[in-house]
Amino acid sequence: MSSIESVIKSLELKTNQILNRLNQLQTENKSLKNDLITIKKTLNEKIISLKEKESELESLKIANSMLGDNEIKRVSKLKINALIRDINDCISSLSK
C-alpha cells in the first residue's frame, strides 16, 4: 500500500507542477498577445507616417524638377517677385 501511496503522491505533485506551469504559460501568453497588439498598432502608425512622408517627398521632387537648376530657380524667383509687385500695385490702385 505504501508504494501505491507514494506513486499517487508523486502523480499529484507532478500534476500540480504541470498546472502551475500551465498557469505561468497562460499568463505569459496573455502578456505576449498584449505586446503584439501594441506593436501592431505602432507599426500601422509608422506605415501611415511613412506613406505621408513618401507622398511629401514625391511632391517635393515634382516641385524641384519644375524649377530645374539654380539659374532657372533664380529666374523663377525674380518672376514671382515681379508678379507680387504687380499685384501689390493693383491692390494699391484699387484701394484709392
Secondary structure by P-SEA (a helix, b strand, c coil): caaaaaaaaaaaaaaaaaaaaaaaaaaaaaaaaaaaaaaaaaaaaaaaaaaaaaaaaaaaaaaaaaaccaaaaaaaaaaaaaaaaaaaaaaaaaac
